[in-house]
């Protein structure tokens, strides 16, 4: 029997018993759709978290002063020494690493910001022009901090969108002078609204040049240094270089903590992946149920179509041909069901995206492959027994019974 | 071409063993027109099924064209059946969801014949059995006589040397029954071996040779002499090898 004829024969059966076909398509479709929809949600949550970390900046390595050990006290504590501060010179020295693209030292403090008679307490961030690129920030009006020697005090600032609204109302902002503490700064830019990003609301901060912030808060110590590696692969080298450079500068003492974004991200990634797999597994149970339904329906079909099977045998059909006819039918039904399921699953995903545009719902490729494959494989497995029964039918009995 | 030696077929029904065929020894030659008659339960259908390789004897040997087919596997039997046997049933046994032409095509589809060749044969068969304008009708849209003609066309689609008909007129009115018999006799006239199972004496009397069965045994084997139907009558009693 030719393949095309086999398909055609099965197609006639599928078309001939509409209600039955629709019910199986429904069962298979629900199973596949469940897997696709559930994994879309899981993968969406995972990507959301990954993106949140990504908004910290790409290929980020963060250097914090001090070192936390999991066990035992620091040697420095025992001998009464405090860890050395991270300084601007430390930060500039990091640029020597080949794995490092750029760095942004950070100083953070809180100051009172005066505009005319209005005063507002605000977090003040001191950094350099590189911060914008590293953190992926955007400026809505004007420009960001100027490039140049980070040691030089330039009296300019960039303010968050919400700050601008609260302090200036509808008046023009650019070029105005504000006072923070006892220093005056000219506003050269307003940040675009970004909202909360890993516990930091950039809408409500003021960014000033690093040296200005150091002068303002009267400190040499950096809050931390953001280091951007040249590429994702370079992150481990960048981390090693950073540790080594700081160690050399700190007289051989490892007194900074270096966090790679990757390590944190990888943990979240693993957790959410496992979660997605687990719910996908639960959804896959519905596929098994659909398989059992197919088996049931096929067993009924064998009984219903006894005479037809007997006839086919009388016309010279071999056992293999009878089996193949039933299996092809199962494949057609399950492929149809899988197609319906994929379509419904994608529709659910689309609906979810409309409801929560922030979360990138998207079925992972493995689910898009595994769900239809599981559907077809279960269908075939559960049809083996009915098909075998059909092939074993005695043609004389099958033809005579009415 | 068909030689039975001591064929036995028994069925176990509950505790009883029913001997549907009792040591039947029989020869049928190429081109014969044979009717098998007897009351219901006499084993005539079983004999036909054994001839058609649908049923296996419990004992005895069956030679078809000189080849012992008693021990063939189910699949081998299916292939022999496909090539050599054409079945016509009392209840037509058309597949209800397929059109007349799709039903006729079935044996050729099972045999894996190319669509082009199938089409050619189909056109000829539809013409031969006067079914051109019914080709795309489903069985439920056909009359009984048309259904049986479709069934005969289907039986002939592989050009088998033997046609086996089990009560082919049993489900038809008298007039249509005669039409169908005329079609079967035409096949015989073209050199085909035709075996008809019937309990209607009139239908049975058309045949050149009549077997009568009672309780699984052949009790008489008569050859009609008054008529000589068929144009390619072969030598009677020749044991085809």
Interface residues (C-beta under 8 A of the other chain):
Chain A: X1 X2 X4 X5 X9 X12 X13 X15 X16 X307 X308 X310 X311 X312 X313 X314 X315 X316 X317 X318 X319 X320 X321 X395 X396 X399 X402
Chain B: X46 X49 X52 X54 X55 X74 X75 X78 X79 X81 X82 X83 X85 X87 X89 X91 X93 X95 X96 X97 X98 X102 X106 X107 X109 X110 X111 X112 X115 X154 X158
